Amino acid sequence: MTADETPPSSEAELRAELQALLRRAYDSELEIEGGWDCRNGTDYPDWDVIVTEVRKNEEREIPSTNE
């Protein structure tokens, strides 16, 4: 996200931002499975982020409305 973009203000918007980020990383052939510490200085809490790939359902999946 750049400075001129509006930050997410709901869980749905955060989920869409994360989905877009993971898709860009996948398209760039980055290894995106694993864990990362997100250290944020004194103004924000620190987070531990874990990403794991999950299997798709056998049934046809409904595409995201963000595509």
PQR file with spaces between the fields and no chain letter, atoms N, CA, C, O and H, PARSE charges and radii, in Angstrom:
ATOM       1  N    MET     1       0.843   -1.164    0.000 -0.4000 1.5000
ATOM       2  CA   MET     1       0.000    0.000    0.000 -0.0000 2.0000
ATOM       3  C    MET     1       0.894    1.235    0.000  0.5500 1.7000
ATOM       4  O    MET     1       1.892    1.293    0.718 -0.5500 1.4000
ATOM       5  N    THR     2       0.531    2.194   -0.793 -0.4000 1.5000
ATOM       6  CA   THR     2       1.282    3.444   -0.840 -0.0000 2.0000
ATOM       7  C    THR     2       0.579    4.502   -0.004  0.5500 1.7000
ATOM       8  O    THR     2      -0.545    4.293    0.451 -0.5500 1.4000
ATOM       9  H    THR     2      -0.280    2.146   -1.376  0.4000 1.0000
ATOM      10  N    ALA     3       1.236    5.632    0.198 -0.4000 1.5000
ATOM      11  CA   ALA     3       0.704    6.681    1.060 -0.0000 2.0000
ATOM      12  C    ALA     3      -0.619    7.252    0.542  0.5500 1.7000
ATOM      13  O    ALA     3      -1.426    7.735    1.337 -0.5500 1.4000
ATOM      14  H    ALA     3       2.149    5.802   -0.172  0.4000 1.0000
ATOM      15  N    ASP     4      -0.859    7.206   -0.771 -0.4000 1.5000
ATOM      16  CA   ASP     4      -2.091    7.773   -1.317 -0.0000 2.0000
ATOM      17  C    ASP     4      -3.267    6.793   -1.326  0.5500 1.7000
ATOM      18  O    ASP     4      -4.368    7.164   -1.734 -0.5500 1.4000
ATOM      19  H    ASP     4      -0.204    6.814   -1.416  0.4000 1.0000
ATOM      20  N    GLU     5      -3.054    5.552   -0.884 -0.4000 1.5000
ATOM      21  CA   GLU     5      -4.132    4.572   -0.822 -0.0000 2.0000
ATOM      22  C    GLU     5      -4.874    4.680    0.510  0.5500 1.7000
ATOM      23  O    GLU     5      -4.295    5.044    1.533 -0.5500 1.4000
ATOM      24  H    GLU     5      -2.160    5.250   -0.553  0.4000 1.0000
ATOM      25  N    THR     6      -6.151    4.359    0.473 -0.4000 1.5000
ATOM      26  CA   THR     6      -6.962    4.366    1.679 -0.0000 2.0000
ATOM      27  C    THR     6      -6.743    3.063    2.442  0.5500 1.7000
ATOM      28  O    THR     6      -6.867    1.988    1.856 -0.5500 1.4000
ATOM      29  H    THR     6      -6.621    4.063   -0.358  0.4000 1.0000
ATOM      30  N    PRO     7      -6.423    3.131    3.725 -0.5600 1.5000
ATOM      31  CA   PRO     7      -6.218    1.895    4.494  0.2800 2.0000
ATOM      32  C    PRO     7      -7.535    1.153    4.686  0.5500 1.7000
ATOM      33  O    PRO     7      -8.602    1.766    4.658 -0.5500 1.4000
ATOM      34  N    PRO     8      -7.468   -0.157    4.881 -0.5600 1.5000
ATOM      35  CA   PRO     8      -8.698   -0.919    5.108  0.2800 2.0000
ATOM      36  C    PRO     8      -9.382   -0.461    6.393  0.5500 1.7000
ATOM      37  O    PRO     8      -8.728   -0.177    7.396 -0.5500 1.4000
ATOM      38  N    SER     9     -10.720   -0.396    6.339 -0.4000 1.5000
ATOM      39  CA   SER     9     -11.466    0.049    7.522 -0.0000 2.0000
ATOM      40  C    SER     9     -12.471   -1.007    7.998  0.5500 1.7000
ATOM      41  O    SER     9     -13.299   -0.734    8.867 -0.5500 1.4000
ATOM      42  H    SER     9     -11.251   -0.627    5.524  0.4000 1.0000
ATOM      43  N    SER    10     -12.394   -2.202    7.427 -0.4000 1.5000
ATOM      44  CA   SER    10     -13.263   -3.294    7.864 -0.0000 2.0000
ATOM      45  C    SER    10     -12.500   -4.608    7.687  0.5500 1.7000
ATOM      46  O    SER    10     -11.474   -4.662    7.010 -0.5500 1.4000
ATOM      47  H    SER    10     -11.721   -2.424    6.721  0.4000 1.0000
ATOM      48  N    GLU    11     -13.024   -5.658    8.309 -0.4000 1.5000
ATOM      49  CA   GLU    11     -12.396   -6.974    8.168 -0.0000 2.0000
ATOM      50  C    GLU    11     -12.421   -7.431    6.710  0.5500 1.7000
ATOM      51  O    GLU    11     -11.461   -8.036    6.232 -0.5500 1.4000
ATOM      52  H    GLU    11     -13.858   -5.614    8.860  0.4000 1.0000
ATOM      53  N    ALA    12     -13.512   -7.146    6.006 -0.4000 1.5000
ATOM      54  CA   ALA    12     -13.616   -7.534    4.595 -0.0000 2.0000
ATOM      55  C    ALA    12     -12.558   -6.815    3.750  0.5500 1.7000
ATOM      56  O    ALA    12     -11.957   -7.425    2.865 -0.5500 1.4000
ATOM      57  H    ALA    12     -14.292   -6.654    6.394  0.4000 1.0000
ATOM      58  N    GLU    13     -12.331   -5.541    4.013 -0.4000 1.5000
ATOM      59  CA   GLU    13     -11.317   -4.794    3.273 -0.0000 2.0000
ATOM      60  C    GLU    13      -9.914   -5.295    3.602  0.5500 1.7000
ATOM      61  O    GLU    13      -9.066   -5.369    2.713 -0.5500 1.4000
ATOM      62  H    GLU    13     -12.819   -5.046    4.732  0.4000 1.0000
ATOM      63  N    LEU    14      -9.656   -5.638    4.860 -0.4000 1.5000
ATOM      64  CA   LEU    14      -8.366   -6.199    5.242 -0.0000 2.0000
ATOM      65  C    LEU    14      -8.150   -7.536    4.547  0.5500 1.7000
ATOM      66  O    LEU    14      -7.060   -7.800    4.040 -0.5500 1.4000
ATOM      67  H    LEU    14     -10.345   -5.578    5.582  0.4000 1.0000
ATOM      68  N    ARG    15      -9.174   -8.379    4.517 -0.4000 1.5000
ATOM      69  CA   ARG    15      -9.089   -9.671    3.850 -0.0000 2.0000
ATOM      70  C    ARG    15      -8.789   -9.488    2.357  0.5500 1.7000
ATOM      71  O    ARG    15      -7.986  -10.232    1.793 -0.5500 1.4000
ATOM      72  H    ARG    15     -10.059   -8.164    4.929  0.4000 1.0000
ATOM      73  N    ALA    16      -9.422   -8.514    1.725 -0.4000 1.5000
ATOM      74  CA   ALA    16      -9.187   -8.247    0.304 -0.0000 2.0000
ATOM      75  C    ALA    16      -7.752   -7.772    0.071  0.5500 1.7000
ATOM      76  O    ALA    16      -7.122   -8.168   -0.910 -0.5500 1.4000
ATOM      77  H    ALA    16     -10.074   -7.910    2.183  0.4000 1.0000
ATOM      78  N    GLU    17      -7.234   -6.933    0.959 -0.4000 1.5000
ATOM      79  CA   GLU    17      -5.843   -6.461    0.846 -0.0000 2.0000
ATOM      80  C    GLU    17      -4.865   -7.623    0.998  0.5500 1.7000
ATOM      81  O    GLU    17      -3.898   -7.724    0.242 -0.5500 1.4000
ATOM      82  H    GLU    17      -7.745   -6.611    1.756  0.4000 1.0000
ATOM      83  N    LEU    18      -5.111   -8.498    1.968 -0.4000 1.5000
ATOM      84  CA   LEU    18      -4.247   -9.657    2.171 -0.0000 2.0000
ATOM      85  C    LEU    18      -4.303  -10.598    0.970  0.5500 1.7000
ATOM      86  O    LEU    18      -3.275  -11.115    0.533 -0.5500 1.4000
ATOM      87  H    LEU    18      -5.896   -8.417    2.582  0.4000 1.0000
ATOM      88  N    GLN    19      -5.503  -10.820    0.439 -0.4000 1.5000
ATOM      89  CA   GLN    19      -5.664  -11.681   -0.728 -0.0000 2.0000
ATOM      90  C    GLN    19      -4.886  -11.112   -1.919  0.5500 1.7000
ATOM      91  O    GLN    19      -4.201  -11.853   -2.625 -0.5500 1.4000
ATOM      92  H    GLN    19      -6.339  -10.400    0.794  0.4000 1.0000
ATOM      93  N    ALA    20      -4.991   -9.820   -2.138 -0.4000 1.5000
ATOM      94  CA   ALA    20      -4.279   -9.187   -3.253 -0.0000 2.0000
ATOM      95  C    ALA    20      -2.764   -9.291   -3.061  0.5500 1.7000
ATOM      96  O    ALA    20      -2.039   -9.559   -4.019 -0.5500 1.4000
ATOM      97  H    ALA    20      -5.548   -9.219   -1.565  0.4000 1.0000
ATOM      98  N    LEU    21      -2.283   -9.083   -1.839 -0.4000 1.5000
ATOM      99  CA   LEU    21      -0.853   -9.185   -1.548 -0.0000 2.0000
ATOM     100  C    LEU    21      -0.337  -10.596   -1.800  0.5500 1.7000
ATOM     101  O    LEU    21       0.706  -10.775   -2.431 -0.5500 1.4000
ATOM     102  H    LEU    21      -2.872   -8.866   -1.060  0.4000 1.0000
ATOM     103  N    LEU    22      -1.067  -11.602   -1.308 -0.4000 1.5000
ATOM     104  CA   LEU    22      -0.642  -12.986   -1.493 -0.0000 2.0000
ATOM     105  C    LEU    22      -0.669  -13.391   -2.962  0.5500 1.7000
ATOM     106  O    LEU    22       0.208  -14.128   -3.414 -0.5500 1.4000
ATOM     107  H    LEU    22      -1.914  -11.457   -0.796  0.4000 1.0000
ATOM     108  N    ARG    23      -1.658  -12.921   -3.707 -0.4000 1.5000
ATOM     109  CA   ARG    23      -1.708  -13.226   -5.144 -0.0000 2.0000
ATOM     110  C    ARG    23      -0.538  -12.599   -5.887  0.5500 1.7000
ATOM     111  O    ARG    23       0.054  -13.237   -6.758 -0.5500 1.4000
ATOM     112  H    ARG    23      -2.369  -12.323   -3.339  0.4000 1.0000
ATOM     113  N    ARG    24      -0.194  -11.347   -5.551 -0.4000 1.5000
ATOM     114  CA   ARG    24       0.964  -10.699   -6.193 -0.0000 2.0000
ATOM     115  C    ARG    24       2.243  -11.454   -5.867  0.5500 1.7000
ATOM     116  O    ARG    24       3.090  -11.636   -6.742 -0.5500 1.4000
ATOM     117  H    ARG    24      -0.675  -10.829   -4.844  0.4000 1.0000
ATOM     118  N    ALA    25       2.399  -11.896   -4.624 -0.4000 1.5000
ATOM     119  CA   ALA    25       3.586  -12.654   -4.234 -0.0000 2.0000
ATOM     120  C    ALA    25       3.638  -13.982   -4.985  0.5500 1.7000
ATOM     121  O    ALA    25       4.701  -14.380   -5.462 -0.5500 1.4000
ATOM     122  H    ALA    25       1.711  -11.748   -3.913  0.4000 1.0000
ATOM     123  N    TYR    26       2.517  -14.662   -5.091 -0.4000 1.5000
ATOM     124  CA   TYR    26       2.449  -15.940   -5.810 -0.0000 2.0000
ATOM     125  C    TYR    26       2.790  -15.736   -7.286  0.5500 1.7000
ATOM     126  O    TYR    26       3.557  -16.511   -7.858 -0.5500 1.4000
ATOM     127  H    TYR    26       1.654  -14.339   -4.703  0.4000 1.0000
ATOM     128  N    ASP    27       2.225  -14.701   -7.901 -0.4000 1.5000
ATOM     129  CA   ASP    27       2.503  -14.412   -9.308 -0.0000 2.0000
ATOM     130  C    ASP    27       3.973  -14.068   -9.534  0.5500 1.7000
ATOM     131  O    ASP    27       4.497  -14.265  -10.630 -0.5500 1.4000
ATOM     132  H    ASP    27       1.601  -14.072   -7.437  0.4000 1.0000
ATOM     133  N    SER    28       4.638  -13.554   -8.500 -0.4000 1.5000
ATOM     134  CA   SER    28       6.067  -13.225   -8.578 -0.0000 2.0000
ATOM     135  C    SER    28       6.948  -14.419   -8.225  0.5500 1.7000
ATOM     136  O    SER    28       8.172  -14.311   -8.152 -0.5500 1.4000
ATOM     137  H    SER    28       4.212  -13.393   -7.610  0.4000 1.0000
ATOM     138  N    GLU    29       6.292  -15.568   -8.007 -0.4000 1.5000
ATOM     139  CA   GLU    29       6.977  -16.819   -7.683 -0.0000 2.0000
ATOM     140  C    GLU    29       7.787  -16.751   -6.392  0.5500 1.7000
ATOM     141  O    GLU    29       8.839  -17.379   -6.273 -0.5500 1.4000
ATOM     142  H    GLU    29       5.298  -15.656   -8.066  0.4000 1.0000
ATOM     143  N    LEU    30       7.287  -15.989   -5.432 -0.4000 1.5000
ATOM     144  CA   LEU    30       7.907  -15.934   -4.110 -0.0000 2.0000
ATOM     145  C    LEU    30       7.405  -17.100   -3.268  0.5500 1.7000
ATOM     146  O    LEU    30       6.280  -17.564   -3.450 -0.5500 1.4000
ATOM     147  H    LEU    30       6.432  -15.479   -5.529  0.4000 1.0000
ATOM     148  N    GLU    31       8.231  -17.567   -2.358 -0.4000 1.5000
ATOM     149  CA   GLU    31       7.816  -18.592   -1.396 -0.0000 2.0000
ATOM     150  C    GLU    31       7.028  -17.858   -0.317  0.5500 1.7000
ATOM     151  O    GLU    31       7.598  -17.090    0.459 -0.5500 1.4000
ATOM     152  H    GLU    31       9.145  -17.191   -2.210  0.4000 1.0000
ATOM     153  N    ILE    32       5.737  -18.089   -0.267 -0.4000 1.5000
ATOM     154  CA   ILE    32       4.912  -17.316    0.671 -0.0000 2.0000
ATOM     155  C    ILE    32       4.394  -18.147    1.835  0.5500 1.7000
ATOM     156  O    ILE    32       3.617  -17.652    2.651 -0.5500 1.4000
ATOM     157  H    ILE    32       5.274  -18.712   -0.897  0.4000 1.0000
ATOM     158  N    GLU    33       4.810  -19.388    1.920 -0.4000 1.5000
ATOM     159  CA   GLU    33       4.413  -20.205    3.059 -0.0000 2.0000
ATOM     160  C    GLU    33       5.445  -20.047    4.156  0.5500 1.7000
ATOM     161  O    GLU    33       6.646  -20.081    3.891 -0.5500 1.4000
ATOM     162  H    GLU    33       5.441  -19.790    1.257  0.4000 1.0000
ATOM     163  N    GLY    34       4.990  -19.876    5.376 -0.4000 1.5000
ATOM     164  CA   GLY    34       5.906  -19.754    6.500 -0.0000 2.0000
ATOM     165  C    GLY    34       5.425  -18.723    7.494  0.5500 1.7000
ATOM     166  O    GLY    34       4.256  -18.337    7.498 -0.5500 1.4000
ATOM     167  H    GLY    34       4.014  -19.848    5.592  0.4000 1.0000
ATOM     168  N    GLY    35       6.339  -18.282    8.333 -0.4000 1.5000
ATOM     169  CA   GLY    35       5.995  -17.311    9.360 -0.0000 2.0000
ATOM     170  C    GLY    35       6.920  -16.117    9.336  0.5500 1.7000
ATOM     171  O    GLY    35       8.095  -16.231    8.986 -0.5500 1.4000
ATOM     172  H    GLY    35       7.289  -18.595    8.330  0.4000 1.0000
ATOM     173  N    TRP    36       6.392  -14.988    9.706 -0.4000 1.5000
ATOM     174  CA   TRP    36       7.161  -13.744    9.742 -0.0000 2.0000
ATOM     175  C    TRP    36       6.802  -12.958   10.993  0.5500 1.7000
ATOM     176  O    TRP    36       5.637  -12.861   11.376 -0.5500 1.4000
ATOM     177  H    TRP    36       5.437  -14.895    9.990  0.4000 1.0000
ATOM     178  N    ASP    37       7.824  -12.405   11.616 -0.4000 1.5000
ATOM     179  CA   ASP    37       7.612  -11.463   12.712 -0.0000 2.0000
ATOM     180  C    ASP    37       7.482  -10.080   12.092  0.5500 1.7000
ATOM     181  O    ASP    37       8.321   -9.672   11.290 -0.5500 1.4000
ATOM     182  H    ASP    37       8.771  -12.484   11.305  0.4000 1.0000
ATOM     183  N    CYS    38       6.450   -9.374   12.457 -0.4000 1.5000
ATOM     184  CA   CYS    38       6.251   -7.999   11.991 -0.0000 2.0000
ATOM     185  C    CYS    38       6.487   -7.077   13.175  0.5500 1.7000
ATOM     186  O    CYS    38       5.599   -6.860   13.999 -0.5500 1.4000
ATOM     187  H    CYS    38       5.768   -9.705   13.109  0.4000 1.0000
ATOM     188  N    ARG    39       7.696   -6.539   13.248 -0.4000 1.5000
ATOM     189  CA   ARG    39       8.065   -5.621   14.325 -0.0000 2.0000
ATOM     190  C    ARG    39       7.729   -4.202   13.886  0.5500 1.7000
ATOM     191  O    ARG    39       8.078   -3.793   12.779 -0.5500 1.4000
ATOM     192  H    ARG    39       8.418   -6.715   12.578  0.4000 1.0000
ATOM     193  N    ASN    40       7.054   -3.457   14.747 -0.4000 1.5000
ATOM     194  CA   ASN    40       6.486   -2.179   14.342 -0.0000 2.0000
ATOM     195  C    ASN    40       6.897   -0.992   15.198  0.5500 1.7000
ATOM     196  O    ASN    40       6.194    0.018   15.229 -0.5500 1.4000
ATOM     197  H    ASN    40       6.771   -3.790   15.647  0.4000 1.0000
ATOM     198  N    GLY    41       8.007   -1.096   15.882 -0.4000 1.5000
ATOM     199  CA   GLY    41       8.443    0.039   16.706 -0.0000 2.0000
ATOM     200  C    GLY    41       7.554    0.230   17.918  0.5500 1.7000
ATOM     201  O    GLY    41       6.844   -0.687   18.331 -0.5500 1.4000
ATOM     202  H    GLY    41       8.578   -1.916   15.857  0.4000 1.0000
ATOM     203  N    THR    42       7.597    1.415   18.478 -0.4000 1.5000
ATOM     204  CA   THR    42       6.873    1.670   19.725 -0.0000 2.0000
ATOM     205  C    THR    42       5.429    2.121   19.523  0.5500 1.7000
ATOM     206  O    THR    42       4.628    2.039   20.454 -0.5500 1.4000
ATOM     207  H    THR    42       8.173    2.159   18.142  0.4000 1.0000
ATOM     208  N    ASP    43       5.079    2.595   18.324 -0.4000 1.5000
ATOM     209  CA   ASP    43       3.737    3.142   18.106 -0.0000 2.0000
ATOM     210  C    ASP    43       2.667    2.095   17.817  0.5500 1.7000
ATOM     211  O    ASP    43       1.476    2.374   17.963 -0.5500 1.4000
ATOM     212  H    ASP    43       5.730    2.661   17.567  0.4000 1.0000
ATOM     213  N    TYR    44       3.076    0.888   17.409 -0.4000 1.5000
ATOM     214  CA   TYR    44       2.122   -0.158   17.037 -0.0000 2.0000
ATOM     215  C    TYR    44       2.518   -1.471   17.690  0.5500 1.7000
ATOM     216  O    TYR    44       3.687   -1.669   18.020 -0.5500 1.4000
ATOM     217  H    TYR    44       4.042    0.661   17.291  0.4000 1.0000
ATOM     218  N    PRO    45       1.557   -2.377   17.882 -0.5600 1.5000
ATOM     219  CA   PRO    45       1.919   -3.702   18.409  0.2800 2.0000
ATOM     220  C    PRO    45       2.719   -4.490   17.377  0.5500 1.7000
ATOM     221  O    PRO    45       2.680   -4.183   16.185 -0.5500 1.4000
ATOM     222  N    ASP    46       3.433   -5.488   17.832 -0.4000 1.5000
ATOM     223  CA   ASP    46       4.122   -6.409   16.950 -0.0000 2.0000
ATOM     224  C    ASP    46       3.182   -7.578   16.669  0.5500 1.7000
ATOM     225  O    ASP    46       2.346   -7.929   17.501 -0.5500 1.4000
ATOM     226  H    ASP    46       3.465   -5.737   18.800  0.4000 1.0000
ATOM     227  N    TRP    47       3.330   -8.185   15.468 -0.4000 1.5000
ATOM     228  CA   TRP    47       2.504   -9.324   15.106 -0.0000 2.0000
ATOM     229  C    TRP    47       3.371  -10.454   14.601  0.5500 1.7000
ATOM     230  O    TRP    47       4.470  -10.232   14.093 -0.5500 1.4000
ATOM     231  H    TRP    47       4.009   -7.899   14.791  0.4000 1.0000
ATOM     232  N    ASP    48       2.874  -11.658   14.743 -0.4000 1.5000
ATOM     233  CA   ASP    48       3.468  -12.848   14.150 -0.0000 2.0000
ATOM     234  C    ASP    48       2.478  -13.311   13.097  0.5500 1.7000
ATOM     235  O    ASP    48       1.322  -13.591   13.414 -0.5500 1.4000
ATOM     236  H    ASP    48       1.981  -11.838   15.156  0.4000 1.0000
ATOM     237  N    VAL    49       2.918  -13.395   11.850 -0.4000 1.5000
ATOM     238  CA   VAL    49       2.044  -13.772   10.742 -0.0000 2.0000
ATOM     239  C    VAL    49       2.468  -15.142   10.231  0.5500 1.7000
ATOM     240  O    VAL    49       3.642  -15.363    9.937 -0.5500 1.4000
ATOM     241  H    VAL    49       3.857  -13.168   11.593  0.4000 1.0000
ATOM     242  N    ILE    50       1.518  -16.054   10.127 -0.4000 1.5000
ATOM     243  CA   ILE    50       1.792  -17.395    9.623 -0.0000 2.0000
ATOM     244  C    ILE    50       0.889  -17.642    8.420  0.5500 1.7000
ATOM     245  O    ILE    50      -0.327  -17.470    8.499 -0.5500 1.4000
ATOM     246  H    ILE    50       0.564  -15.874   10.365  0.4000 1.0000
ATOM     247  N    VAL    51       1.496  -18.048    7.306 -0.4000 1.5000
ATOM     248  CA   VAL    51       0.759  -18.324    6.080 -0.0000 2.0000
ATOM     249  C    VAL    51       0.962  -19.789    5.722  0.5500 1.7000
ATOM     250  O    VAL    51       2.095  -20.262    5.632 -0.5500 1.4000
ATOM     251  H    VAL    51       2.484  -18.188    7.242  0.4000 1.0000
ATOM     252  N    THR    52      -0.135  -20.502    5.521 -0.4000 1.5000
ATOM     253  CA   THR    52      -0.067  -21.889    5.077 -0.0000 2.0000
ATOM     254  C    THR    52      -1.009  -22.059    3.891  0.5500 1.7000
ATOM     255  O    THR    52      -2.088  -21.468    3.839 -0.5500 1.4000
ATOM     256  H    THR    52      -1.056  -20.118    5.595  0.4000 1.0000
ATOM     257  N    GLU    53      -0.577  -22.873    2.952 -0.4000 1.5000
ATOM     258  CA   GLU    53      -1.433  -23.168    1.802 -0.0000 2.0000
ATOM     259  C    GLU    53      -2.445  -24.224    2.208  0.5500 1.7000
ATOM     260  O    GLU    53      -2.100  -25.183    2.899 -0.5500 1.4000
ATOM     261  H    GLU    53       0.299  -23.354    2.994  0.4000 1.0000
ATOM     262  N    VAL    54      -3.683  -24.058    1.787 -0.4000 1.5000
ATOM     263  CA   VAL    54      -4.730  -25.030    2.082 -0.0000 2.0000
ATOM     264  C    VAL    54      -5.236  -25.631    0.781  0.5500 1.7000
ATOM     265  O    VAL    54      -5.190  -24.996   -0.273 -0.5500 1.4000
ATOM     266  H    VAL    54      -3.963  -23.279    1.225  0.4000 1.0000
ATOM     267  N    ARG    55      -5.718  -26.859    0.869 -0.4000 1.5000
ATOM     268  CA   ARG    55      -6.257  -27.518   -0.310 -0.0000 2.0000
ATOM     269  C    ARG    55      -7.622  -26.950   -0.649  0.5500 1.7000
ATOM     270  O    ARG    55      -8.401  -26.588    0.233 -0.5500 1.4000
ATOM     271  H    ARG    55      -5.755  -27.375    1.725  0.4000 1.0000
ATOM     272  N    LYS    56      -7.896  -26.880   -1.938 -0.4000 1.5000
ATOM     273  CA   LYS    56      -9.203  -26.426   -2.387 -0.0000 2.0000
ATOM     274  C    LYS    56     -10.210  -27.542   -2.167  0.5500 1.7000
ATOM     275  O    LYS    56      -9.857  -28.721   -2.159 -0.5500 1.4000
ATOM     276  H    LYS    56      -7.263  -27.174   -2.655  0.4000 1.0000
ATOM     277  N    ASN    57     -11.465  -27.159   -1.989 -0.4000 1.5000
ATOM     278  CA   ASN    57     -12.549  -28.140   -1.856 -0.0000 2.0000
ATOM     279  C    ASN    57     -12.704  -28.896   -3.160  0.5500 1.7000
ATOM     280  O    ASN    57     -12.369  -28.383   -4.228 -0.5500 1.4000
ATOM     281  H    ASN    57     -11.752  -26.201   -1.995  0.4000 1.0000
ATOM     282  N    GLU    58     -13.209  -30.106   -3.074 -0.4000 1.5000
ATOM     283  CA   GLU    58     -13.471  -30.906   -4.264 -0.0000 2.0000
ATOM     284  C    GLU    58     -14.576  -30.276   -5.101  0.5500 1.7000
ATOM     285  O    GLU    58     -14.572  -30.377   -6.328 -0.5500 1.4000
ATOM     286  H    GLU    58     -13.481  -30.523   -2.207  0.4000 1.0000
ATOM     287  N    GLU    59     -15.521  -29.626   -4.432 -0.4000 1.5000
ATOM     288  CA   GLU    59     -16.620  -28.978   -5.148 -0.0000 2.0000
ATOM     289  C    GLU    59     -16.104  -27.718   -5.832  0.5500 1.7000
ATOM     290  O    GLU    59     -15.073  -27.165   -5.450 -0.5500 1.4000
ATOM     291  H    GLU    59     -15.524  -29.543   -3.435  0.4000 1.0000
ATOM     292  N    ARG    60     -16.835  -27.279   -6.842 -0.4000 1.5000
ATOM     293  CA   ARG    60     -16.467  -26.052   -7.543 -0.0000 2.0000
ATOM     294  C    ARG    60     -16.523  -24.880   -6.572  0.5500 1.7000
ATOM     295  O    ARG    60     -17.513  -24.691   -5.865 -0.5500 1.4000
ATOM     296  H    ARG    60     -17.672  -27.729   -7.152  0.4000 1.0000
ATOM     297  N    GLU    61     -15.442  -24.095   -6.546 -0.4000 1.5000
ATOM     298  CA   GLU    61     -15.393  -22.950   -5.656 -0.0000 2.0000
ATOM     299  C    GLU    61     -16.033  -21.738   -6.312  0.5500 1.7000
ATOM     300  O    GLU    61     -15.979  -21.580   -7.532 -0.5500 1.4000
ATOM     301  H    GLU    61     -14.638  -24.249   -7.120  0.4000 1.0000
ATOM     302  N    ILE    62     -16.628  -20.901   -5.513 -0.4000 1.5000
ATOM     303  CA   ILE    62     -17.223  -19.661   -5.991 -0.0000 2.0000
ATOM     304  C    ILE    62     -16.114  -18.616   -6.045  0.5500 1.7000
ATOM     305  O    ILE    62     -15.452  -18.394   -5.031 -0.5500 1.4000
ATOM     306  H    ILE    62     -16.673  -21.029   -4.523  0.4000 1.0000
ATOM     307  N    PRO    63     -15.882  -17.959   -7.191 -0.5600 1.5000
ATOM     308  CA   PRO    63     -14.798  -16.973   -7.280  0.2800 2.0000
ATOM     309  C    PRO    63     -15.060  -15.774   -6.379  0.5500 1.7000
ATOM     310  O    PRO    63     -16.205  -15.416   -6.103 -0.5500 1.4000
ATOM     311  N    SER    64     -13.977  -15.170   -5.934 -0.4000 1.5000
ATOM     312  CA   SER    64     -14.059  -13.977   -5.100 -0.0000 2.0000
ATOM     313  C    SER    64     -14.641  -12.825   -5.910  0.5500 1.7000
ATOM     314  O    SER    64     -14.438  -12.745   -7.121 -0.5500 1.4000
ATOM     315  H    SER    64     -13.047  -15.461   -6.158  0.4000 1.0000
ATOM     316  N    THR    65     -15.352  -11.947   -5.248 -0.4000 1.5000
ATOM     317  CA   THR    65     -15.896  -10.765   -5.928 -0.0000 2.0000
ATOM     318  C    THR    65     -14.834   -9.734   -6.176  0.5500 1.7000
ATOM     319  O    THR    65     -15.097   -8.723   -6.828 -0.5500 1.4000
ATOM     320  H    THR    65     -15.516  -12.012   -4.264  0.4000 1.0000
ATOM     321  N    ASN    66     -13.607   -9.965   -5.661 -0.4000 1.5000
ATOM     322  CA   ASN    66     -12.512   -9.013   -5.820 -0.0000 2.0000
ATOM     323  C    ASN    66     -11.701   -9.272   -7.080  0.5500 1.7000
ATOM     324  O    ASN    66     -10.689   -8.606   -7.299 -0.5500 1.4000
ATOM     325  H    ASN    66     -13.394  -10.786   -5.132  0.4000 1.0000
ATOM     326  N    GLU    67     -12.109  -10.206   -7.902 -0.4000 1.5000
ATOM     327  CA   GLU    67     -11.335  -10.548   -9.090 -0.0000 2.0000
ATOM     328  C    GLU    67     -11.736   -9.678  -10.245  0.5500 1.7000
ATOM     329  O    GLU    67     -11.192   -9.816  -11.341 -0.5500 1.4000
ATOM     330  H    GLU    67     -12.931  -10.747   -7.724  0.4000 1.0000
